[in-house]
């Protein structure tokens, strides 16, 4: 690197002269730097636009292609919704059916007898989860329980705590809890229905004594050991409520199940309470389909409006990205305003944007045949506002007739809702074909040119990256040229200053000799 000596002997402003001499090289470097900056802004703008397009493509547009998303929309009502809840799948034919709930499915419950123990002073003591079974008079033994069709055993130890005992029951398929406030056990089956029911098996005096000490013996248990009719009215036992299956009648046919939920010929029925005969009415969910189409069009409009606004953006001719030196004379607000002007117009008249917008709008305007009849969006009261009536950059947006939220079309007759009510098959057939056409067009754009763009990109992101990298190389080359030329000129001026210094020294020496 050349030694840079300022004009001490020549009196010249060497730095200014050198910078003026290399200004052409700096201008070239700045040109490519600005171009790279604009390209990076264009990349950002396309990333944002592509995200909007892809979200529409992968969600709303994709869902509209599936007929099931239309046919699944059914509304089923029950004449008494406090007795049963019913929903319908797509296979259910619209119409009215009869339903009656004869019996609900319940779990088996055993409410234990209240237990009492006394302390050393003969006073009633409190029983809790840490109390040992020996305090209840329990001795080691085996408690047999029949769960469903299977007989299980619980090994009972006198030194077990209340908590240990309830855990042992649960391990055998019977849920158990001890209520310290009520001082009694509560047992219940894990599931509703007869096959999950349980009962204590008491077949001798020892097993009866064990069950009685735990407060779990029922009147039936007592009589199983001592004989029928042996229990007297003054005796207190545990109360057992047997599990039951649900029983319903649909259109006169009887159905039985272990839970209160039934799935019958496309109807999903949940019995809530015993009832007399009720009516179940299934109809097309007009509002559901209407809102799905409305949401689809809303998302479509948002995307095409954004594209049209970007394409028709005001020109930023005369504006270029600022260099660091240019920014020094401007405020932050001025810089932001300047750069925003360029960024807002970065996709103006972009050929790729025009192509994507044109493809979407052309396919949305197509006609499709359903059951021998041809339909377009206009057949359902869905139209654009027209070139002269559309708001700025909304010429591709669609409006639904009689949509109260849309001032453009709210006064028109509601054709879409009428079509959904009268011919839901035509609505389904048309919109699934329309969505498929628009979807396929976007899919092709996102996957057709892997050398220039990544998957699910409608713009040439790979090509832009290559251009950006090329700019980086070019800028580096001009940086090196600029540095080399600066070094060259500083070396020349340094040599000149050195020569002038020698000349000055010789002159001084000669003057000294002559003067002497």
C-alpha positions as CSV (number, residue, x, y, z in Angstrom):
1,X,0.0,0.0,0.0
2,X,1.4,3.4,-1.0
3,X,2.3,5.9,1.8
4,X,-0.2,8.7,1.5
5,X,1.4,12.0,2.1
6,X,-0.8,15.2,1.9
7,X,0.4,18.2,-0.1
8,X,2.9,19.7,2.5
9,X,5.3,20.9,-0.2
10,X,3.0,21.4,-3.1
11,X,0.2,23.0,-1.1
12,X,-2.3,20.9,-3.0
13,X,-5.5,19.2,-1.5
14,X,-4.2,15.8,-2.4
15,X,-7.2,13.8,-0.9
16,X,-9.8,15.9,-2.8
17,X,-7.8,15.5,-6.1
18,X,-7.4,11.8,-5.6
19,X,-11.1,11.3,-4.8
20,X,-12.0,13.3,-7.9
21,X,-9.7,11.2,-10.1
22,X,-11.3,7.9,-8.8
23,X,-14.9,9.2,-8.8
24,X,-15.7,7.3,-11.9
25,X,-14.8,4.1,-10.2
26,X,-16.8,5.0,-7.1
27,X,-19.8,5.8,-9.2
28,X,-19.6,2.4,-10.8
29,X,-19.4,0.7,-7.4
30,X,-22.3,2.8,-6.1
31,X,-24.3,1.9,-9.2
32,X,-24.0,-1.8,-8.5
33,X,-24.5,-1.4,-4.7
34,X,-27.8,0.5,-5.3
35,X,-28.9,-2.2,-7.8
36,X,-28.2,-4.9,-5.3
37,X,-30.1,-3.0,-2.6
38,X,-33.2,-2.7,-4.9
39,X,-32.9,-6.4,-5.7
40,X,-32.9,-7.2,-2.0
41,X,-36.0,-5.1,-1.5
42,X,-37.6,-6.8,-4.4
43,X,-36.8,-10.2,-2.9
44,X,-38.5,-9.1,0.4
45,X,-41.5,-7.8,-1.5
46,X,-41.9,-11.1,-3.3
47,X,-41.4,-13.1,-0.2
48,X,-44.3,-11.2,1.4
49,X,-46.5,-11.5,-1.7
50,X,-45.7,-15.2,-2.1
51,X,-46.7,-15.9,1.5
52,X,-50.1,-14.3,0.9
53,X,-50.6,-16.4,-2.3
54,X,-49.4,-19.6,-0.7
55,X,-51.6,-19.2,2.4
56,X,-54.6,-18.8,0.1
57,X,-53.5,-21.7,-2.1
58,X,-52.8,-24.2,0.8
59,X,-55.8,-23.3,3.0
60,X,-59.0,-21.8,1.7
61,X,-58.5,-22.7,-1.9
62,X,-57.4,-26.2,-1.1
63,X,-60.4,-26.8,1.1
64,X,-62.8,-25.6,-1.5
65,X,-61.7,-28.4,-3.9
66,X,-63.2,-31.1,-1.6
67,X,-66.8,-31.9,-2.0
68,X,-67.0,-33.3,1.5
69,X,-66.5,-29.8,2.9
70,X,-69.8,-28.9,1.3
71,X,-71.8,-32.1,1.8
72,X,-70.6,-32.4,5.4
73,X,-72.3,-29.2,6.3
74,X,-75.6,-30.4,7.7
75,X,-77.8,-29.0,10.4
76,X,-79.6,-31.5,12.5
77,X,-82.2,-30.4,15.1
78,X,-84.0,-32.4,17.8
79,X,-87.5,-31.4,18.9
80,X,-86.3,-31.5,22.5
81,X,-82.6,-30.7,22.7
82,X,-82.6,-31.4,26.5
83,X,-83.3,-35.1,25.9
84,X,-80.8,-35.8,23.1
85,X,-78.0,-34.2,21.0
86,X,-77.8,-35.2,17.3
87,X,-75.3,-34.3,14.6
88,X,-75.3,-35.6,11.0
89,X,-72.5,-36.7,8.7
90,X,-72.4,-36.1,4.9
91,X,-74.2,-39.4,4.1
92,X,-77.4,-38.5,5.9
93,X,-80.3,-37.6,3.6
94,X,-82.2,-34.5,4.4
95,X,-85.5,-35.2,6.2
96,X,-87.2,-36.0,9.5
97,X,-86.8,-39.1,11.6
98,X,-88.2,-40.2,15.0
99,X,-86.2,-40.8,18.2
100,X,-87.0,-42.0,21.6
101,X,-84.7,-42.5,24.6
102,X,-85.9,-45.4,26.7
103,X,-83.0,-45.7,29.1
104,X,-79.7,-44.1,29.7
105,X,-76.4,-45.9,30.1
106,X,-75.1,-45.6,33.7
107,X,-72.1,-46.8,35.6
108,X,-72.4,-49.1,38.6
109,X,-72.3,-47.3,41.9
110,X,-71.9,-48.5,45.5
111,X,-72.4,-46.1,48.3
112,X,-70.8,-47.5,51.5
113,X,-72.4,-47.5,54.9
114,X,-71.2,-44.7,57.2
115,X,-68.3,-46.0,59.3
116,X,-67.7,-45.2,63.0
117,X,-64.7,-45.8,65.2
118,X,-63.8,-44.6,68.7
119,X,-60.6,-43.5,70.4
120,X,-59.1,-44.9,73.6
121,X,-61.5,-42.7,75.6
122,X,-64.5,-44.1,73.9
123,X,-65.1,-40.9,71.9
124,X,-66.0,-41.0,68.1
125,X,-62.8,-40.5,66.1
126,X,-62.3,-39.2,62.6
127,X,-61.4,-41.6,59.8
128,X,-59.2,-40.3,57.0
129,X,-57.0,-41.7,54.2
130,X,-54.2,-42.5,56.7
131,X,-56.4,-44.5,59.0
132,X,-55.4,-48.2,59.0
133,X,-58.0,-50.8,58.3
134,X,-57.4,-52.5,61.6
135,X,-59.0,-49.5,63.3
136,X,-62.2,-50.5,61.4
137,X,-61.9,-54.1,62.9
138,X,-60.6,-55.5,59.6
139,X,-58.4,-58.6,59.7
140,X,-56.3,-60.0,56.9
141,X,-58.5,-61.5,54.2
142,X,-59.5,-61.6,50.6
143,X,-62.2,-59.4,49.0
144,X,-63.6,-60.9,45.8
145,X,-65.1,-58.6,43.2
146,X,-66.8,-59.6,39.9
147,X,-66.0,-57.0,37.3
148,X,-68.1,-57.7,34.2
149,X,-67.7,-61.4,33.7
150,X,-64.3,-61.7,35.4
151,X,-63.8,-62.4,39.1
152,X,-60.9,-60.5,40.7
153,X,-59.5,-60.5,44.2
154,X,-58.1,-57.8,46.5
155,X,-55.8,-58.9,49.2
156,X,-56.8,-57.0,52.3
157,X,-54.3,-56.5,55.1
158,X,-55.1,-55.1,58.5
159,X,-52.2,-52.7,58.4
160,X,-53.3,-51.2,55.1
161,X,-54.4,-47.6,55.2
162,X,-57.6,-46.4,53.7
163,X,-55.6,-44.9,50.8
164,X,-53.8,-48.2,50.2
165,X,-57.2,-50.0,50.0
166,X,-58.7,-47.6,47.5
167,X,-55.6,-47.9,45.4
168,X,-55.8,-51.8,45.5
169,X,-59.5,-51.6,44.3
170,X,-58.6,-49.3,41.4
171,X,-55.9,-51.7,40.3
172,X,-58.6,-54.3,39.9
173,X,-60.8,-52.1,37.7
174,X,-63.0,-50.5,40.3
175,X,-62.8,-46.8,41.0
176,X,-62.9,-46.0,44.7
177,X,-62.8,-43.0,46.9
178,X,-63.1,-42.4,50.7
179,X,-65.1,-39.3,51.6
180,X,-63.7,-38.1,54.9
181,X,-66.7,-35.7,55.4
182,X,-69.3,-38.5,54.9
183,X,-67.1,-41.1,56.5
184,X,-67.9,-43.7,53.9
185,X,-66.5,-45.4,50.8
186,X,-67.8,-44.7,47.3
187,X,-67.1,-47.3,44.6
188,X,-68.1,-47.0,40.9
189,X,-67.3,-48.8,37.6
190,X,-64.8,-47.3,35.2
191,X,-67.2,-47.2,32.3
192,X,-71.0,-47.1,31.9
193,X,-72.8,-50.2,30.7
194,X,-73.5,-53.6,32.0
195,X,-70.2,-55.2,30.8
196,X,-68.3,-52.8,33.1
197,X,-70.5,-53.3,36.2
198,X,-69.1,-54.8,39.4
199,X,-70.4,-56.6,42.5
200,X,-68.8,-57.9,45.7
201,X,-68.8,-61.7,45.9
202,X,-69.7,-62.7,49.5
203,X,-70.1,-66.4,49.9
204,X,-69.2,-67.1,53.5
205,X,-69.2,-65.6,57.0
206,X,-65.6,-64.4,56.8
207,X,-66.0,-62.5,53.5
208,X,-69.3,-61.0,54.8
209,X,-67.5,-59.8,58.0
210,X,-64.8,-58.3,56.0
211,X,-67.3,-56.5,53.7
212,X,-69.3,-55.3,56.7
213,X,-66.3,-53.9,58.6
214,X,-65.5,-51.9,55.4
215,X,-69.1,-50.7,55.2
216,X,-69.4,-52.3,51.7
217,X,-71.8,-55.2,52.4
218,X,-75.2,-54.9,50.8
219,X,-78.5,-56.4,51.8
220,X,-78.0,-59.0,49.0
221,X,-74.6,-59.9,50.4
222,X,-76.0,-60.5,53.8
223,X,-78.8,-62.7,52.5
224,X,-76.5,-64.6,50.3
225,X,-74.8,-65.9,53.5
226,X,-77.7,-66.0,56.0
227,X,-80.6,-66.8,53.6
228,X,-83.3,-64.8,51.8
229,X,-85.4,-62.6,54.1
230,X,-82.8,-62.8,56.9
231,X,-82.1,-59.1,56.8
232,X,-84.3,-56.9,59.0
233,X,-85.5,-53.4,58.5
234,X,-83.3,-51.9,61.2
235,X,-80.1,-53.1,59.6
236,X,-78.1,-50.6,57.6
237,X,-76.2,-51.7,54.5
238,X,-74.3,-50.3,51.6
239,X,-76.4,-49.3,48.6
240,X,-75.6,-50.7,45.2
241,X,-76.9,-49.2,42.0
242,X,-76.4,-51.6,39.1
243,X,-75.0,-50.3,35.8
244,X,-77.4,-50.1,32.8
245,X,-77.1,-50.0,29.0
246,X,-78.6,-47.2,27.0
247,X,-81.7,-48.1,25.0
248,X,-83.0,-45.9,22.2
249,X,-85.5,-46.2,19.4
250,X,-84.7,-44.6,16.0
251,X,-87.6,-44.8,13.5
252,X,-89.1,-47.6,15.6
253,X,-85.9,-49.8,15.6
254,X,-84.4,-50.5,19.0
255,X,-80.7,-50.0,19.7
256,X,-78.8,-50.8,22.8
257,X,-75.3,-49.7,23.8
258,X,-73.0,-49.4,26.8
259,X,-72.6,-45.7,26.4
260,X,-75.1,-42.9,25.7
261,X,-73.5,-42.2,22.3
262,X,-74.7,-44.0,19.2
263,X,-73.6,-43.8,15.5
264,X,-76.4,-45.0,13.3
265,X,-76.6,-44.5,9.6
266,X,-74.7,-41.2,9.6
267,X,-76.4,-39.8,12.7
268,X,-74.4,-39.2,15.8
269,X,-76.8,-39.4,18.7
270,X,-76.0,-38.6,22.4
271,X,-78.8,-39.5,24.7
272,X,-79.2,-37.0,27.6
273,X,-82.4,-38.0,29.3
274,X,-85.2,-40.5,29.1
275,X,-87.9,-39.2,26.7
276,X,-91.0,-39.7,24.7
277,X,-90.9,-39.8,20.9
278,X,-89.1,-36.8,19.4
279,X,-88.4,-35.7,15.8
280,X,-84.9,-35.4,14.4
281,X,-84.7,-33.1,11.3
282,X,-81.7,-32.9,9.0
283,X,-81.2,-30.2,6.5
284,X,-78.4,-28.6,4.5
285,X,-76.4,-26.0,6.5
286,X,-77.1,-23.1,4.2
287,X,-75.4,-20.6,6.4
288,X,-72.3,-22.9,6.8
289,X,-71.9,-23.3,3.0
290,X,-72.6,-19.6,2.4
291,X,-70.0,-18.5,4.9
292,X,-67.4,-20.9,3.5
293,X,-67.9,-19.5,0.0
294,X,-67.9,-15.9,1.4
295,X,-64.6,-16.5,3.3
296,X,-63.1,-18.1,0.3
297,X,-63.9,-15.0,-1.9
298,X,-62.8,-12.7,0.9
299,X,-59.3,-14.3,0.9
300,X,-59.2,-14.4,-2.9
301,X,-60.0,-10.7,-3.0
302,X,-57.3,-9.8,-0.4
303,X,-54.7,-11.6,-2.5
304,X,-55.7,-10.2,-5.9
305,X,-56.1,-6.7,-4.5
306,X,-52.6,-6.8,-3.0
307,X,-51.2,-8.0,-6.4
308,X,-53.1,-5.3,-8.3
309,X,-52.0,-2.6,-5.9
310,X,-48.4,-3.7,-6.2
311,X,-48.6,-3.9,-10.0
312,X,-50.2,-0.5,-10.4
313,X,-48.1,1.3,-7.7
314,X,-47.1,4.9,-8.5
315,X,-43.7,5.2,-10.2
316,X,-40.6,6.0,-8.2
317,X,-38.7,7.2,-11.3
318,X,-35.7,9.4,-10.2
319,X,-35.4,7.6,-6.8
320,X,-32.5,5.3,-6.1
321,X,-31.3,3.7,-2.9
322,X,-29.1,6.1,-0.9
323,X,-25.4,5.7,-0.3
324,X,-24.0,6.2,3.2
325,X,-22.6,9.6,2.1
326,X,-26.0,10.7,0.7
327,X,-27.7,9.7,4.0
328,X,-25.4,11.9,6.0
329,X,-27.2,15.1,4.8
330,X,-30.7,13.7,5.5
331,X,-32.8,13.1,8.7
332,X,-33.9,9.6,9.6
333,X,-37.5,10.6,8.6
334,X,-36.4,11.8,5.2
335,X,-34.4,8.6,4.6
336,X,-37.4,6.4,5.6
337,X,-39.7,8.4,3.3
338,X,-37.3,8.2,0.4
339,X,-36.8,4.4,0.8
340,X,-40.5,3.7,1.3
341,X,-41.2,5.5,-2.0
342,X,-38.9,3.0,-3.8
343,X,-40.1,-0.1,-1.8
344,X,-43.8,0.6,-2.5
345,X,-43.1,0.6,-6.2
346,X,-40.7,-2.3,-6.3
347,X,-43.2,-4.7,-8.0
348,X,-44.7,-2.0,-10.3
349,X,-45.3,-3.5,-13.8
350,X,-43.6,-6.7,-12.7
351,X,-44.1,-9.3,-15.5
352,X,-44.3,-12.3,-13.1
353,X,-46.8,-10.5,-10.9
354,X,-49.0,-9.7,-14.0
355,X,-48.8,-13.4,-15.1
356,X,-49.9,-14.8,-11.7
357,X,-52.7,-12.3,-11.4
358,X,-53.9,-12.9,-14.9
359,X,-53.9,-16.7,-14.4
360,X,-55.9,-16.5,-11.2
361,X,-58.4,-14.0,-12.6
362,X,-58.9,-15.9,-15.9
363,X,-59.6,-19.2,-14.1
364,X,-62.0,-17.6,-11.7
365,X,-64.0,-16.3,-14.7
366,X,-64.4,-19.8,-16.3
367,X,-67.6,-21.7,-16.8
368,X,-68.1,-25.2,-15.5
369,X,-70.7,-27.9,-16.2
370,X,-72.7,-29.6,-13.5
371,X,-75.4,-32.2,-14.2
372,X,-75.7,-31.0,-17.8
373,X,-76.0,-27.3,-17.0
374,X,-73.2,-24.6,-17.3
375,X,-72.5,-22.3,-14.5
376,X,-70.2,-19.3,-13.8
377,X,-69.8,-17.3,-10.7
378,X,-72.4,-14.9,-12.0
379,X,-74.9,-17.8,-11.9
380,X,-74.7,-17.6,-8.2
381,X,-74.9,-13.8,-7.9
382,X,-71.2,-13.3,-7.6
383,X,-69.6,-10.7,-9.9
384,X,-66.8,-8.1,-10.0
385,X,-67.9,-4.4,-9.8
386,X,-66.8,-3.8,-13.3
387,X,-63.9,-1.7,-14.7
388,X,-65.6,1.7,-14.2
389,X,-67.3,1.0,-10.9
390,X,-64.6,-0.9,-9.0
391,X,-62.6,0.8,-6.3
392,X,-59.0,1.6,-7.1
393,X,-57.0,-1.7,-7.4
394,X,-60.1,-3.8,-6.8
395,X,-61.1,-4.5,-10.4
396,X,-60.6,-8.3,-9.9
397,X,-62.4,-8.6,-6.6
398,X,-65.7,-10.4,-6.4
399,X,-68.9,-9.3,-4.6
400,X,-71.8,-11.5,-3.5
401,X,-75.3,-10.1,-4.2
402,X,-77.2,-9.2,-1.1
403,X,-74.2,-9.4,1.1
404,X,-75.1,-6.9,3.9
405,X,-71.4,-6.2,4.6
406,X,-70.7,-5.2,0.9
407,X,-72.0,-1.8,-0.2
408,X,-71.3,-2.7,-3.9
409,X,-73.8,-5.6,-4.0
410,X,-75.9,-5.4,-0.8
411,X,-79.0,-4.1,-2.7
412,X,-79.1,-7.0,-5.1
413,X,-81.3,-10.1,-4.9
414,X,-79.7,-13.0,-2.9
415,X,-79.0,-15.7,-5.5
416,X,-76.3,-17.6,-3.7
417,X,-78.3,-18.5,-0.7
418,X,-81.2,-19.5,-2.8
419,X,-79.0,-21.8,-4.9
420,X,-77.6,-23.5,-1.8
421,X,-81.1,-24.1,-0.5
422,X,-82.6,-25.3,-3.8
423,X,-79.7,-27.1,-5.5
424,X,-76.8,-27.7,-3.2
425,X,-75.4,-30.3,-5.6
426,X,-74.9,-27.6,-8.3
427,X,-73.2,-25.4,-5.8
428,X,-70.9,-28.2,-4.7
429,X,-70.1,-29.3,-8.2
430,X,-69.4,-25.8,-9.5
431,X,-67.2,-24.5,-6.7
432,X,-65.1,-27.7,-6.4
433,X,-64.3,-27.5,-10.1
434,X,-63.6,-23.7,-9.9
435,X,-61.3,-24.1,-6.9
436,X,-59.5,-27.1,-8.5
437,X,-58.8,-25.1,-11.7
438,X,-57.4,-22.1,-9.8
439,X,-55.4,-24.5,-7.5
440,X,-53.9,-26.5,-10.4
441,X,-52.9,-23.3,-12.1
442,X,-51.1,-22.0,-9.0
443,X,-49.6,-25.4,-8.3
444,X,-48.1,-25.5,-11.8
445,X,-46.5,-22.1,-11.4
446,X,-45.1,-23.2,-8.0
447,X,-43.5,-26.4,-9.3
448,X,-42.9,-26.0,-13.1
449,X,-39.4,-24.4,-13.1
450,X,-37.1,-25.9,-10.3
451,X,-34.0,-24.3,-11.9
452,X,-35.3,-20.8,-11.3
453,X,-37.6,-21.1,-8.3
454,X,-38.0,-23.2,-5.1
455,X,-41.0,-25.3,-4.5
456,X,-44.2,-23.4,-3.7
457,X,-42.8,-20.1,-5.0
458,X,-44.6,-18.3,-7.8
459,X,-41.5,-16.1,-8.5
460,X,-37.9,-16.9,-9.5
461,X,-36.3,-16.8,-6.1
462,X,-33.3,-18.9,-7.1
463,X,-32.6,-16.6,-10.1
464,X,-32.8,-13.6,-7.8
465,X,-30.4,-15.1,-5.4
466,X,-27.9,-15.8,-8.2
467,X,-28.3,-12.2,-9.4
468,X,-27.7,-11.0,-5.8
469,X,-24.6,-13.1,-5.5
470,X,-23.3,-11.8,-8.9
471,X,-23.8,-8.2,-7.6
472,X,-21.7,-9.1,-4.5
473,X,-18.9,-10.3,-6.8
474,X,-19.1,-7.3,-9.1
475,X,-19.2,-4.8,-6.1
476,X,-16.1,-6.5,-4.7
477,X,-14.3,-6.2,-8.0
478,X,-15.1,-2.5,-8.2
479,X,-14.0,-2.0,-4.6
480,X,-10.7,-3.5,-5.4
481,X,-10.4,-1.4,-8.6
482,X,-11.2,1.7,-6.6
483,X,-8.6,0.8,-3.9
484,X,-6.0,0.1,-6.5
485,X,-6.5,3.4,-8.3
486,X,-6.5,5.3,-5.0
487,X,-3.2,3.7,-4.2
488,X,-1.9,4.5,-7.7
489,X,-2.7,8.2,-7.5
490,X,-1.5,8.6,-3.9
491,X,1.8,6.9,-4.9
492,X,2.2,9.4,-7.7
493,X,1.4,12.4,-5.5
494,X,3.8,11.0,-2.8
495,X,6.6,10.8,-5.4
496,X,5.8,14.4,-6.5
497,X,5.9,15.6,-2.8
498,X,9.2,13.8,-2.3
499,X,10.7,15.4,-5.4
500,X,9.5,18.8,-4.4
501,X,11.0,18.3,-0.9
502,X,14.4,17.5,-2.5
503,X,14.2,20.5,-4.8
504,X,13.3,22.7,-1.8
505,X,16.3,21.3,0.1
506,X,18.6,21.9,-2.8
507,X,17.3,25.4,-3.2
508,X,17.8,26.2,0.4
509,X,21.4,24.8,0.3
510,X,22.2,27.0,-2.8
511,X,20.8,30.0,-1.1
512,X,22.8,29.3,1.9
513,X,26.0,29.1,-0.1
514,X,25.4,32.2,-2.1
515,X,24.5,34.1,1.0
516,X,27.6,33.0,2.6
